[in-house]
Amino acid sequence: MHIKEYRICMPLTVEEYHIGQLYMITKHCHEQSNQGEGVEVVKNEPCEHPEHGRGQYTEKRIYLSSRLPSWLKSMIPRIFYVTEKAWNFYPFTITEYTCSFIPRFSIHIDTVYQDNTGISENSLNLPPEELDVREVDNVDIVFDAVPEKHYKPEEDLRTFISKKTGRGPMKEDWKENTKPVMCSYKVVKVKFEVWGMQGKVESFTHKAVRDILLLGHRQAFAWIDEWIDMTIEDIRDFENYKQKETNEKVMAGFDRSSKETDSGTSSGSRSSESKSSGSRSSDSRSSDSNDSKFK
């Protein structure tokens, strides 16, 4: 099992990010979803925890077959999804990812949000045996490069200025000289118990997780003018509206794929029937010809 702790600072307060996080996740899922690919929301409902109190539980299916490397595609079905289960007891959250097609693969993420610059050394109270093997990765949402396909000039925090809050643009020493500042502490545990593939899959997964965290937190601030005036009631309404749209986008791809498959099967069946008919016709002519010989 590979354990990493990602620390991602943002020019926000923990209170502000409660709304910003929910807005970013909902909009990001909608943007990243296409026909047959992306995020389907299965459940979004209140939950209760004996230690953390009341929260929100979500369950999603993340379809990403075309986004996987070729060496991994060879191991999985054509329609492939990862199940995400998340318990949000803000400012503490638990997220788990599993895949029924790869039962020995899992990702577990514990998160806590604090109003500081990433200086807490053990914010999630890891036991000594996990602290010994934990890697700390400080993610800079301003100067770390996002994947080229996700880069948008309007989301470049080196030039972005919030019209509603006046925050930005961010300079080299922004974490030390910007107020407010908060940090997302995320302990990510990746497990893939298959001999010969463990290191490769766990490293690939951590690279993908880091890219997602970088892009998501970057967008949360770049979209601040869209969500800064929203209440928790507003964001729940926004979630319900967007999740319905997102599900429709994803499911449309499966409907089309199913129709194409049915069409191909039907076409193949008609072709087969045609060949069979032709064969019967030929057999019939051959039989007539043979019969005439004996008349």
N, C-alpha and C positions, 0 to 999 in steps of 0.2 A: 504493500500500500504506500502510495506517494502522498505526503502531506505538505501542503503549501499554505501560507497565510498571506493573503493579498491585502494590502493597505492602500485604500484609494481615497485621497483627500478631495474635497470640493468646496467652493466658496459659498457655502450654505450653512444654515443651522440644522441641527438634527430635527427640530420641530418643522422647519420648512420642507425638509426632504421627505417627511412622512407623506406629503401630497406629491412631491416631485417624483418619488420612487414609483408610486402607483401609476401616475400619469405616464412616466417613461416606459414602464413595462408594457402597459396597454398599447401605447402608440407604437413602440418598437416591434411588438408582436405583429401588429397590423401591417406595418411597413415591410417586415421580413417574410410575410406570408404571400404565397402565390398559389396558383391552381395546383393542388396536389402536394404542396410543400408549405411548411410553416407551422403555426401553432393553433391547435384546436383546444378550446377551453371546455373541459368536461364538467367541472364543478367549480363554484365560487360561492362559498357560504360561511356563515359565522362558525366559530369553534371555541372550545374551552380547554384550558390546560391547568392542571393542579398547581403548577409553580408559576407560570407566566400569565395566567388569567385569561381574559377574553381576547380573541383574535380572529383572523380570517384564514380559512382553508381554501386553497385552490388546487385543482388537479388538471393537468394539461397533457396533451399528446403533441410531441414535437416531431413532425415529419421532415426528414432531412436526407433522404437517400442520395439525391444528386450532389449533395455538398460533402460527401465522404470521399476519402482517397480511394483509388482503385484497388489497393491491396486489402482494404477493409470491405469494399463492396462485394468482393468475391465470397465473403463469409456470411452474408445476410440476405434476406428475401428482397424482392424488388420494391415492395411497399414496406418501408421500415420506419418505426417511430420509437422515440424515447418517452417514457412516462415521467412527468415532473409532478411531485407532490410538495406543496409548500405550506408552512404554518407561519403566519405573520403575526407576531406578538410585539409589534414595534415598540421600542427600538431593538428587539431581538427577533431573529427569524431562523427557521430551520427549513432547508430545502434538500430533497432527495431525488435522484435520477436513477431509474432502473430501465432495463430492457428485457422483455420476455424472450426475445430471440437470442440474447446473450446473457444467460442467467448468472454468470460469474462476474458480470460487470456492474459497478455501481459508483455513484458520486454522492457524497454527503457534504453539505455546506452549512456551517453554523456562522451566523452573522450578528454583529452588534455594531451600533452606530454611536459615536461619541463626539462631543464638541471639543476636538483637539486636532493636532497636526500629525497624528500617527505615532505618538510617543509612548503609548501603552504597550508594555512588553508582553503581557499575557492577558489581554482583555477578555478572552473567552475561557480563561481558567483551565488551560490544557494540563493534563497530568505530566509529571517529569519525563516519562518514557516517550510521550509525543513531542514534548518540547525539545528533546534531544535530537529528533530527526526532522523537525519542522524547518522548512525554508521560508524566509520572509522575502516577499517581493513587493516593493513600493511602486505602485502604478501611478504615473503622472498623466492626468487627463489632458494636460495642456501640451506637453512636449513629446510624449510617446506617440509614435506613428500608428495610426489606425490602418487596417488593410485598405489598399488603394481603392477597391470596389466600394468601400463604405465612406470614403472621404467626401465631404461636402464643404465648400468654402464658407457657407453661412454657419457651420458648426465648428469652425476653426477657432478655438478659444484664445489664440494669440491675437486675433483681430476682433472677436465678438464683443459687443457692448450691449448689455441689457437696457432696453429703453425704459422699463418700469422700475428697475432697482438701481441703475447706473453702474452696476458691477461690470468689470472688464475694461479693456482687454487685460489678459494675464501676462505678467512678465516672468523672467527666469526665476526669481526668488519669491514667487507669488505666495507659496505656502507660509512663508515667514512674515510676509508684509501685507497680507490681505485679511480683512475681517468682514463677515464671519468666516470661519473655517471649521469643517467637520471631517471626520474620517469614517469610512466603512471598513471594518475589520472582518475579513472573510477567511475562515479556516476551511480549506477544500481538501477532502480526502478522496482520492481516486483509487479504486480497487479493480483489478482485472486478473483473476486467478486462472490464467491459462499459460502453461509452461511454454517458453520460447517467444511469447508475444507480449508478456506483461509489461516490460519496460517500454516497448514501442507504443503500445496503446495508451499507457498511462501518461507518457510524455506528450503524445498527440492531443490527448484530452485536456491536459493542463494548458497547452498552447491555445486550444480553442476556447477554454474557459477564460483565459486572460484577455483574449481578443474581445470576447463578449462583454466582460466587465469594463474594459477600457472604453468601448464604444457606448455602452449603456450609461455609464456615469458621465461621460462627456456630453451625451445628448440630454441628460437630465438637466444640466446647467444651460446648455444651448437653447433649450425649449422653455426656460424659466418664465418668459413673458406670457406663455400660453397657459401656465398652471398656477402662477404665484397668487392669483386672486381667488382660486377655487377653495371650497370647503370640502370636508370629507364626504358630505352628501353629494356635492357636485361630482366628485371623483367616482363615487359608486355608480352614479347615473352614466357617467362617461364610460366606465368599464363595461356596463351592461350593453350599451349601445355599440361600442367598438367590438366587443367580443362576439356579438351576433354577426356583425359584418365580416370579421376575421374568419369565423367558422364557415361562413358561406363561401368565402374566397378559397379556403382550403378544400372544402367538400366538393366544390365545382370541378376541381381537377379530377377527383375520383369518379364523379359522374361521367365526365368526358372520357376518361380512361376506360370505364366500364362499357360505355357505348361503343368505343372504338374496338374493344376486345370482342364484344358481341357482334359487331359489324364484320370484323375479321373472321370470326367463327362462322357467321352466317354466310359470308362470301365464300369461305372455304368449303362450306357445306354445299352451297349452290354449285360451286365449281366441281365438287366431287360428284354431285348428282348429275351434272351435265356430262362429265366424263363417263359416269356409269350409264347414262342414257345413250351416249354415243357408242359405248361399248356394246350395250344391248342391241342398238340399231345395227351395228356392224355384225354382231353375232347372228342377228336375224337374217341379214342379207347373205351372210355366209351359209346359214342353214338353208335358205331358199335356194341358193346356188347349188348346194350339195344335193338338195332334194331333186332339183331339175335334172341332175345327172342320171338319176335312177328312174326317171319316168319313161 
